Amino acid sequence: MKFDLNPEVDKYLKDQINKQYINPKQGYLNKPLNAEIYEKEIQSMSLLRYNMISKLVEKVSIDNIINLYEKKLVTPREIVIFYIKRIIDQKKLNAIISINPFALEVANSLKESNINKMPLYGVPIVLKDNIATKDDMPNTAGSILLKNSYVSRDSFLTVKLREAGAIIIGKANMSEWANFMTFDSSNGYSSLGGQTKNPYGNFDVGGSSSGSAVAVAANLSPISIGTETSGSLIYPASQNNIFALKPTVGLVSRDLIIPISENQDTAGPMAKNIKDLAKVLNVICAYDERDKKANKYYVKDYTKFINKPIKNLKIGFLEDEFIKNEYREEDQLLLDNIKKLFLNEDIVIEKIGFSEENYNINLMDLMLYEFKIGINDYLKKEEVKSDLSLDKIIKKYTENKKKFAPYGLDILEKSQNNNISKNLYENIKKENTKLSTKVLEDALNKVDAIVTISNYASRVYSCALFPAISIPMGFRNNGEPIGATVISRKFSEDILIKIASFIEKTI
């Protein structure tokens, strides 16, 4: 199968297809945790009723589900049973690691009087399995070693979702340790959940928020939450034909999220349409004093920026020789088509370019240093009470490497053995900031937003802590989804939503 113009990119994708579909490794689970709890409820729903609900939520959205409740065409209980049945029926996708045993209890407790008071009333949602909940679902980062790691309270983000009326129906599979286990990893593989599959065919599923993306793409959940350190929301969204927003770091709490980088980590929403994305962002943007990077300001009603004029915006297109070296065959055509959309509206567009050093930012040393500190701190938390540490995790993997770490654990070992001093770490962070923030700020002094493809610029925007949005743009000639990415300055999520809304309604 021919993929790309660049032989290195071609080689990478062929390797991923081989790992994900031709020779996939097995996970510990053969079905989501707690699936058996719902057998009776699933059997109690007739096929006729299931098919009726399936038609009602065919073009699923938050407004659609709440409207069904208002018209009494379906109940929250039925919606939960419907989606859990879909999860179990589509278990071959390996998108879900665990099902919430209390989901029906939550659905039954919702008061009709709150339908118009709660923005996510009765809406099912899936969380990436590195985001803690107090339900009987372990918080695992996909690791078999954390399959019994239950957390005693909800993460701040989870609290906000519950307050808005969302029903957490499960935890999503992911690239183990958010792709920070080995350089030889398979996107979407975890030793606990197995290999997540792309619902559109034998294409790279992307990572590390693989299950969160697939859950939305395959309608296993209307919305989901993923996390990103560098590309982990944007890439799987692009690969699965959905929207995702990587917020400015500090906009969304990282409380009780298994970390990689204290500096760069963030959670973000994933959805099938821009309005749902904005609605979820409204809910999860809130100040949390537990998060050192939390920001008290810049929180807006992001739905207000949908269907707003963009004529006053200037749009940059990232087209330098270094990024073009990463292009696949349809990428330039996609960018040209997006340019036409803007030019048809008389919007000013400009060519933007970065230098090679901007793409070669030293993220790895920064993350090796931060991960060791962050994971040990997380495991020692009162709410987690684990007897594990990074050192013990490595030893346990090594004892049964073939089963627990089939692709290796070299990144974990490098993190444990790193001798990076605090002073060197601060210097690396300072240099990274210079290489990422300055080049983006210089570009964004000329334009309001920068357009590129998929995760090609993720190292730059993620290191600068800037926001980015992935917009589904259809499919490549072989049927593989493709997405555009738009980047803007810190706390300019409103601009990203405005642009995404324009593209969504125009294409």
Rosetta blueprint (number, residue, H / E / L):
1 M L
2 K L
3 F L
4 D E
5 L L
6 N L
7 P H
8 E H
9 V H
10 D H
11 K H
12 Y H
13 L H
14 K H
15 D H
16 Q H
17 I H
18 N H
19 K H
20 Q H
21 Y H
22 I H
23 N L
24 P L
25 K L
26 Q L
27 G L
28 Y L
29 L L
30 N L
31 K L
32 P L
33 L E
34 N L
35 A H
36 E H
37 I H
38 Y H
39 E H
40 K H
41 E H
42 I H
43 Q H
44 S H
45 M L
46 S L
47 L H
48 L H
49 R H
50 Y H
51 N H
52 M H
53 I H
54 S H
55 K H
56 L H
57 V L
58 E L
59 K L
60 V L
61 S L
62 I H
63 D H
64 N H
65 I H
66 I H
67 N H
68 L H
69 Y H
70 E H
71 K L
72 K L
73 L L
74 V L
75 T L
76 P H
77 R H
78 E H
79 I H
80 V H
81 I H
82 F H
83 Y H
84 I H
85 K H
86 R H
87 I H
88 I H
89 D H
90 Q L
91 K H
92 K H
93 L H
94 N L
95 A L
96 I E
97 I E
98 S E
99 I E
100 N L
101 P L
102 F L
103 A H
104 L H
105 E H
106 V H
107 A H
108 N H
109 S H
110 L L
111 K L
112 E H
113 S H
114 N H
115 I L
116 N L
117 K L
118 M L
119 P L
120 L L
121 Y L
122 G L
123 V L
124 P E
125 I E
126 V E
127 L E
128 K E
129 D L
130 N L
131 I E
132 A L
133 T L
134 K L
135 D L
136 D L
137 M L
138 P L
139 N L
140 T L
141 A L
142 G L
143 S L
144 I H
145 L H
146 L H
147 K L
148 N L
149 S L
150 Y L
151 V L
152 S L
153 R L
154 D L
155 S L
156 F H
157 L H
158 T H
159 V H
160 K H
161 L H
162 R H
163 E H
164 A L
165 G L
166 A L
167 I E
168 I E
169 I E
170 G E
171 K E
172 A E
173 N L
174 M L
175 S L
176 E H
177 W H
178 A H
179 N H
180 F L
181 M L
182 T L
183 F L
184 D L
185 S L
186 S L
187 N L
188 G L
189 Y E
190 S E
191 S L
192 L L
193 G L
194 G E
195 Q E
196 T L
197 K L
198 N L
199 P L
200 Y L
201 G L
202 N L
203 F L
204 D L
205 V L
206 G L
207 G L
208 S L
209 S L
210 S H
211 G H
212 S H
213 A H
214 V H
215 A H
216 V H
217 A H
218 A L
219 N L
220 L L
221 S L
222 P L
223 I E
224 S E
225 I E
226 G E
227 T E
228 E E
229 T L
230 S L
231 G L
232 S L
233 L L
234 I H
235 Y H
236 P H
237 A H
238 S H
239 Q H
240 N L
241 N L
242 I L
243 F E
244 A E
245 L E
246 K E
247 P L
248 T L
249 V L
250 G L
251 L L
252 V E
253 S L
254 R L
255 D L
256 L L
257 I E
258 I L
259 P L
260 I L
261 S L
262 E L
263 N L
264 Q L
265 D L
266 T E
267 A E
268 G E
269 P E
270 M E
271 A E
272 K L
273 N L
274 I H
275 K H
276 D H
277 L H
278 A H
279 K H
280 V H
281 L H
282 N H
283 V H
284 I H
285 C E
286 A L
287 Y L
288 D L
289 E L
290 R L
291 D L
292 K L
293 K L
294 A L
295 N L
296 K L
297 Y L
298 Y L
299 V L
300 K L
301 D L
302 Y H
303 T H
304 K H
305 F H
306 I L
307 N L
308 K L
309 P L
310 I L
311 K L
312 N L
313 L L
314 K E
315 I E
316 G E
317 F E
318 L E
319 E L
320 D L
321 E H
322 F H
323 I H
324 K H
325 N L
326 E L
327 Y L
328 R E
329 E L
330 E L
331 D H
332 Q H
333 L H
334 L H
335 L H
336 D H
337 N H
338 I H
339 K H
340 K H
341 L H
342 F H
343 L H
344 N L
345 E L
346 D L
347 I L
348 V E
349 I E
350 E E
351 K E
352 I E
353 G L
354 F L
355 S L
356 E H
357 E H
358 N H
359 Y H
360 N L
361 I L
362 N L
363 L H
364 M H
365 D H
366 L H
367 M H
368 L H
369 Y H
370 E H
371 F H
372 K H
373 I H
374 G H
375 I H
376 N H
377 D H
378 Y H
379 L H
380 K H
381 K L
382 E L
383 E L
384 V L
385 K L
386 S L
387 D L
388 L L
389 S L
390 L H
391 D H
392 K H
393 I H
394 I H
395 K H
396 K H
397 Y H
398 T H
399 E H
400 N L
401 K H
402 K H
403 K H
404 F H
405 A L
406 P L
407 Y L
408 G L
409 L L
410 D H
411 I H
412 L H
413 E H
414 K H
415 S H
416 Q H
417 N H
418 N L
419 N L
420 I L
421 S L
422 K H
423 N H
424 L H
425 Y H
426 E H
427 N H
428 I H
429 K H
430 K H
431 E H
432 N H
433 T H
434 K H
435 L H
436 S H
437 T H
438 K H
439 V H
440 L H
441 E H
442 D H
443 A H
444 L H
445 N L
446 K L
447 V L
448 D L
449 A E
450 I E
451 V E
452 T E
453 I E
454 S L
455 N L
456 Y L
457 A L
458 S H
459 R H
460 V H
461 Y H
462 S H
463 C H
464 A H
465 L L
466 F L
467 P L
468 A E
469 I E
470 S E
471 I E
472 P E
473 M E
474 G E
475 F E
476 R L
477 N L
478 N L
479 G L
480 E L
481 P E
482 I E
483 G E
484 A E
485 T E
486 V E
487 I E
488 S L
489 R L
490 K L
491 F L
492 S L
493 E H
494 D H
495 I H
496 L H
497 I H
498 K H
499 I H
500 A H
501 S H
502 F H
503 I H
504 E H
505 K H
506 T H
507 I L
